[in-house]
Amino acid sequence: MAPIIEFKNITKRFGGTVALNNVSFSVEEGEVHCLCGENGAGKSTLINLCGGVFTPTEGEIWVDGQPEQINSIRKSERLGFSIVHQEIPLCLNMSIAHNIFLGSKEAVKGVFLNEKHMNEKTRELLDLFHLKVEPTALLESLSIAEQSVVQIAKAVYFRPKILILDEPTAALTNDQREVMFTVVRKLVKEQRTTVLYVSHRLEEVMDLGDRLTVFKDGQFVTTRKVSEVSMDDIVTLMVGREIDKSEWGKSFATDEELLSVKGLSCGKKFHDINFSLKKGEIVGLAGFVGAGRTEVLSAIFGADRPNGGEIFIKGEKVTIRSPRDAIRHRISMIPENRRDDGLITSMSIKENAQVAVMDRISDRGMLNKKKSVELMEHMIENYGIKIGSMDDGILTLSGGNQQKVVIAKWIGNDPEILLCDEPTRGIDVGAKSEVYSILRDIAKEGIGILMVSSELPELLALCDRILVMHEGKLTGEISREEASEELIMKYAAAI
């Protein structure tokens, strides 16, 4: 029996850049086939070839034993592909139900929209994914995690022959992840759906995958059964080196207090938050989506207005009404949504890296080109940003390198306190290791870091202390010595 998808000598060039180079492998019907590789390895390019966004420069894609010209999104859909992209392509000003059925004939009854049918089916779908929101709720009212679930639910509803999931759990909690896995396993078992799965979380690959294919620098490396490899094996195949973890356990915390929060409250978002952050310390904020972690960071940074409590910096009470006030008090923030909140996608790499530090590279309001180039070269060297030209568009970079630009931009502001919201969301294991090293180096310089992360191994690897939240309240504080995934989960569930 022929494979359901077969890639034969696929090469894809963009100008002088070779994104995929003579790639050949196959995917069997009814399997979960994982694609592994660092950002920039070619995984997303391959997905876009399946989706009809790009066409191969050379080579062929065979579907169900036949060569196919997938030259449009419509053709991809006719062949049975359904793709959940990492960036959420939904309409924020429309309801959940309208997003689910957008473009579907099933939504139309005569010349009118069949609102009752759409809402009923959306309700069933939301129940399947344990999402407790109304079908009529606007998508913009949902968290990023909930929006991600809606996107996955939409792909599942139309019963695709081949479901492609690109970093589907990047914004999800452990509970949401397990629900999604249950749905995927059910599709594979009951409908013989084939799943092409991309994730930087290798534990997901080991848990969900049947086989995996590894890419490196646009080239095929190997296809293996998941049962025959370890996570360390996959990392070595992906990055061509072993990840150095020797620095991850070191602490650079001192006794000097940088930040103290006392009784901080913000409506229904969080209540009576108390903690401190010391010079050189990394403090993690853990908890499920909706626990209030991001909201605490936003309040400290002045993006949200608390209605109670006090903030102290080096023992002095401060009033922070806006991000401008926070920056003046030497607080910087790396946002969760890199693409929408951390970057200006129409600008170049250099412009994005320097937009927050223009006063350092300007003379009397005029840009000093020499200072600008010197600062950019310093950022590239210090943060290991891999680029072609500093004048290239920011979206030409991989996710990991985009994140390094965001970090470099805000560290360029010379902060004493750095707030990080999901600093490694959606980046690969190699880039993640580099970001960990950057954060450790920042702490070593004496900057205090308060970071939100939904990845428990990340918190355990980096943090001196972990604060855990549940429904807007702090439920536990865990030292490095006593920290474990089980204890974090216990406090997160308020057990």
N, C-alpha and C positions, 0 to 999 in steps of 0.2 A: 504493500500500500504506500502510495506517494506521501511525502510530508505535506502538511497543510500549507506551510510556507517554506520556500527554498530561496536563499540568496546566493546568486551565482556570479562570482567575480565582480562584486559591486565596488565601483569607484565613484566618489563624488568630489568634485573640485569646485571651489568658490574662488575664481580668479587664480592666483598663484598658490592658494591654500588647499591642501589635500585633506579633506575631512574624513574620508573613508578611502582605503587603499586596498583594492583587490580582495574584498571580504566575501567569504563563502561559508555558509553553515545552514542548517535546516532546523525547523521546528515541527514537532509531531502534533497531531490532533489530540486534544484532550489533556495536554500537559501544561504545567506551569513552568515556563522557560524564563529564567532570570538573565538579564543583561547586566554585567558588572564591568566597571572601569572608572577611572578618574574622570572628573569633569574635563571635557575636551577630547575624550577618548573616541567619540563618534557615535555614542548611544542615541543622542537626541536626533542627530542627522538621519540615522537609520529609521527611527520612529517617524520622522517627517517624510521619508521616502514611502513608508507604508501608508501614510495619511494623505499622500498626493500633494503635499506642500512643495516638495522638491521631486525632481526626476533624476535617475542615475546619469552620471556622465558616461559611465561604461557599465556593462553587466546587465543582468536580468533578475527580476523578481518573479518567481513562480508561485501561484496560489492554486491549491487543489490539483497539482500536476499540470497546470497550464501556464505559459508565460503571459504576464499581464503588463500592460502599460498603465501604471497608476498615475495618471496625469492631472487628477483633480480630487478634491475632497469628496465630491459626489461619487466618483468612480470607486474610491476607497470604501465608502459606505455601502455601495452596491455589492462589493466583494465580501462584505461582512465584517469589516474592521470598525471598531469603536475605540477612540483614544481618549484617555484622561491625561491631560497635560499637567506638568508641574505648576505652571502659572495658570490661574483659574480663569478661563475664558467665559465668564457668565455675565449676565446683565444685572448690575447691582440695583437698578431702579425698577426692576420687575419682581413679581412675586416668585416664590419657589416653584409653584405649579406652572407658571408661565415659562420659567426657565427650563423646567423638565420637558415640556412639550413644544418648545420653540422650534418651528420648522416642521412639525409633525402633522400629517393629515389627520391623525387620530384626534387632534385638538379641535377639529372643525366639524360642525353639524349644520349642514346646509351652507349658509353664508355667515353663520355666527360661530363664535367660539363656544365650545361645549364646556362651560366653566364647571358644572357639576361633575362631569366625568373626570376632568383634569384634577379637581380637588380630591375626589374619592381615590383615584389611583395614586396621587401624590401622597395622600394620607397612608395608604398601604405601604408605599415605598419608604416613607419616613419611619413607620413602625418597624419595618424590616431592619433598618439601620439604627434603631433605638434613638432617633432624633426627635426630641420633644419640642417641636415648634409647629406652628400652623402652616398649612399649604399656602395660605394667602399672605404670609409674612413676606415683607420685602427682603430681598437677598442682602441688601446693605445693612440690615438690622442684625445679621448673623455674624458670629466670630469667623475668623479665617478658617478655623478647624471645621466649623459647621458648613461653611461654603464648600470646603473640600469634600465633605460627605455628600453634599447635594450633587456635586459634579460626578462623583463616583456612582451615586444612585441613578443619575440620568443615563449614564453609559450602560448600567446593568439593566435598566428597565426595557430597553429595546432589543434584548436578547441577542447580542452580537455573536457571530461565529468566532471572531478573534478579538479578544479584549486586551488592549495595550494600556498598562498602568505605569505612568512615568512619575516616580516619587510620590505615590498616592498618600503615604502616611506622614509626609514631612511635617504637616501641621497638626497631626492627630495625637490624642492621648492614647495611653496603653489600652484603655477600655474600647475606644473607638476603633483602634487598630485591630483588636481581637474580633469585634463585630464584623469589620470588613473582611478579615480572613475567613470567617465562618461563611459569609456570603460567597466569596470567591470559591471556596472548596465545594460549596453546594452547586454552583454553576458548572464546575468541572465535572463533578460526579453525576449530576442529573441531566445536564444539557450537553455534555461533551464540549463545553466551551474551551477554546485554547487561550491561554493567558501568557502574554509577553510582559514580563514584570521587571521594572527598573527600580532599584533602591540602593541607596548608599548604606542602609542599615543591614549589615551582613547577617545579623541574627534573624532578620526576616527572610533572607535568602535561604538560610539553613532550615527555617521552620516551614516555609511555604513551597519552596521550589522542588521540582523533579530533576531538572537539569539546568546548567548555567553555561553561558558563553562569556568569555572575558575578552575585552578590547583594551588595547593600549596604543595611544598615538595614532588612532584611526585604522589600526590593523587588528585582524583576528588573531587571538593568542591561542585559545583552546576552547573546546566544549567538553564538559565533564558532568557526570552524575553528581548531584549534590551529596548523596550518601557516601561518596568516595573522596570528599575533600573536607578540610577544616577551614575555619575562618582565617587562620593564619596563612594557610595555603592560598586562599583567594586574594588576600592582601598582597602577598609576595608576587602573585601573577599579575595583579593590577598595577602595582607601583614599581615592580622590579627591584624592590629593596624591602628590608624589614623596618617597621615603624619603631623609632627610638622613643621609648616611654620612660627613660631614666629620670627625666626632669619633672614628670607629671606629679610626683608625690611630694615635691619640696614646697615648704611654706616660706613666704617672705613677709608675713605679718609682723608688725611691731606693736608696741603698746600705745602708740599715738592714735587717738580717735579722730577720724576725719568727718564722719557723718553720724548723726544721732537722730532718730525719728521717735517721737513720743506721742502716743495717742492719736496717730494720724487716721482720719476717717474721711470717706467720700461717698455720701449717700448710701445706696444699696450695694455699691461696688466693693467696699471693704470697710472694716471698722476696728478702731483701737489697735493700730499696728505700732509695735515698739521693737526697735532693734538698733544696733550700732554697726559701724563699719570702720575698721582700722586701716592705717597706712600700710600698703602692701598686701592687704588681705583680699582674698576672693571669697565672697559670700554668695551662695546659691539660693534662689527662690524656687521651690518645688511645689507641685500641686496639680490637680486636674484642670483642664480648660474650664474657665468660669470661676476659678478660685479667687481671682483678683490680683494675680501676680503682675501682669502687664499694667494694670491700672495703678498699682503702687508705684511702679517705675515712672509712669506718665505723670503722676501727681508730684513726685520729687523733681521731675524735669520741667514742671510748669505747664505741661500740655493739658492736664486736668486740674481743676480747682478743688482741693480738699475743703470740707466744711467743718473740720475740727482737727486739733492736734498741732504739733510744732515740729519744725525742722531746725537742727543745729548743725553748723559747720565749724569744726574746730572749737566747739564749746560756745559759739556765739549763735544766738537765734537769728534766723534769716527768714525773709518773706520772698517766696518765689511765685510770681504771678504768671510767668510766661517762660518759654524756652530761652528767651534773651536774658532774663534774670538768672536762669540756671547757668548759662554759659559765662555770665559775668562772675558767678561764684565758682567758676572752674569745674563745672559739671558737664560732661558730654554724654550722649546717648546713641547707641547703635540700635536702630529699630528692628522689630520682628520682620516686617514686610520690606525686604531689601529693595525690591524693584519699585514699589510705589512710594515708600517713605524715605528710603536711604539714598536713592540715586535720581538724577535728572536724565531720563533715558535719551533725550534729544541731544545731550551734550557729549563731548569727548571724554576720554579717560582723564586727561590732565585737568579739564574744567571741573569734572566731578570731584577729583581729589583735592582741588584747591579752593572750591567755592566757599568753604567755611573759614579759610585763612587768608582771604584777600588782603587784609591789612598788613600781613607779614611780607607780601611780595609786591606791594604797591608803594610808590613814592608820590606823595601829594595827589592821591587819587588816580594816578596813572600806573598801569601794570608795568613792573620791571621784568622784562622778558628773561634776563639773565638769572634773577632770583627765582623766577617761576620754573625755569628748566632745572636749576640746581636743587630746588625743593622736590621736584618730581623725581629726579634721579635718586635723591636721598630716600624717598618713599619706596621706590622700586627696589632699591638695594636692601633697605631695612625690613621690608615686609614681604619680600620675595614675590612681587607682583610680576607675572609673566605676560608680556605684551609684545605686539609687533611694533607699533608706533604710539607714542603718548597722545597723538592727535587722532587716533582711531576712535570710533564710537564706543561708548561704554558697553553696549550690548554685544560687541565682538568678543568680549571676555567670557570665560567660563564663570559659573556661579561662584566658585571658590575665589577666583581672582577679583570678581566684582565685590565680594565681601571684604577682601583685603583692602580694596580701595576705600570702602566705607569706613573701615577701622582706621586706616591711615589718615583719612580726612579728619576724623574726630580726635585722634591723638595729636594731629597737627595743631589742634586748638590749645594744646598744653594743659589738659585737665588734671585735677587732683583726684577726681571721682569719675569713674566710667560706669555707666549703666548699659548693660547688654541684654537685649531681649532675643532669645533663641539665636545666639551668634553663629551657630553652624547649621542652621536650617537649610536643607536642600543642597549641601555640598558633599563631595565625596570623601572617602576615608583618608586619602593622602592630604587633601586640602584641609580637612578637619584637623589632622595632626599638626599641620602648619599653623592653623589658627590657635590651637591649644598652646603651642610654643610662643606665639605672639602674645597671648594673654598672660602667660607666665612671665615673659620678659617685661611686660608692662607692669605687672605686680612687683617684680624685682626692682623696678625703678621707683617704687613707692606709691604708685597709683592704687587707690582702693577700687575694687571691682565688685559691683552688685549685678549678678546675672540670673536671668530667668532661663530655664531649660526644661524641656519635657523629656530629655534623654537622661535617664538615671545614670548610666555609665559615665556620661559626660560630667555630671555633678560630682560623682565619686572620684573621678580622675583629677578634677581641677580645684575643688572647693576646700577651703579651710573649715568652713561651717556651712550647714544647710538649714535654711528656714523653710518650714512647710506650711502651706496655707490650705484651708478648706472653707469654701463658701464665704470668702471675705475676711476670714479670721486666721491668725497664726495659731497653729495647733501643735507645733513642735519646733525645737531647735536641736540640731544634731552636730556633734563634733566630728572631725575627720576620723578620730579613732573608733568611734562607735557607729559610723555611717554604714548602712547597707541598703540595698534596694528594698528589702522586706520592711525595714523600719520606716523608710520614706513613705512607702505605700500605706503603711499603717496610719501614719499621721495624716496623709493626704485624704484618706477615707474617714478620718476622725474616729478611728476605732480606739 
